[in-house]
Amino acid sequence: MSNFLQSAQSAYYCRLFALIICIALSQFITFQPAHAADPFYNSYRDKGAIRGHDPVAYFSLKPGAKAVKGKKEFSYEWEGVTWYFSSLKNLKAFKENPTAYAPQFGGYCSFAVSKNFTTSIRPDSWLIHEGKLYLNHNSASQRLFSKSIDNSLAEANNNWPTVLTRCERRNNCRGSAKSKSK
């Protein structure tokens, strides 16, 4: 056999061996999406979710009304966060269907998430759109989020929950108990 054929055959077997090794190793390597492992709800140290305000109460308020503060006797632990309610009726409603009442984007400022960062909220800066609760940092961010709500929601949905990976890496998931406990 000529040297040329031997070296071509040798190169072939090297490439084949490398391919087999790559396939074998790929069985042990899993690729994860670029976002936080388990999105969490924004929580404040001693105040709980939404700074202690009742998530169910928002759905009975007129737009622009002040948020309703929850009471310690009507509290419930869900998704690792304490939620407070103003009445037993609201607590029961939340227990029956928490995702119907929990704020979108983990309770972070919806406008901020639409711009690919996180920041805390003020409970009185809120809106209900298509049966979902959206919280914002202040009235200005709420106005900007609402101005073009379909675009804002598309951007926020595109960024959520990957935006959490960035803030976790930098340890600045603003407003959350998670960032304060690190």
PyMOL commands that set and color helices and strands:
alter all, ss='L'
color gray80, all
select helices_A, chain A and resi 3-26+50-52+57-60+88-96+98-101+104-107+110-114+139-147+149-159+162-170+177-181
alter helices_A, ss='H'
color red, helices_A
select strands_A, chain A and resi 43-44+48-49+71-78+81-85+126-129+132-135
alter strands_A, ss='S'
color yellow, strands_A
deselect
rebuild
show_as cartoon
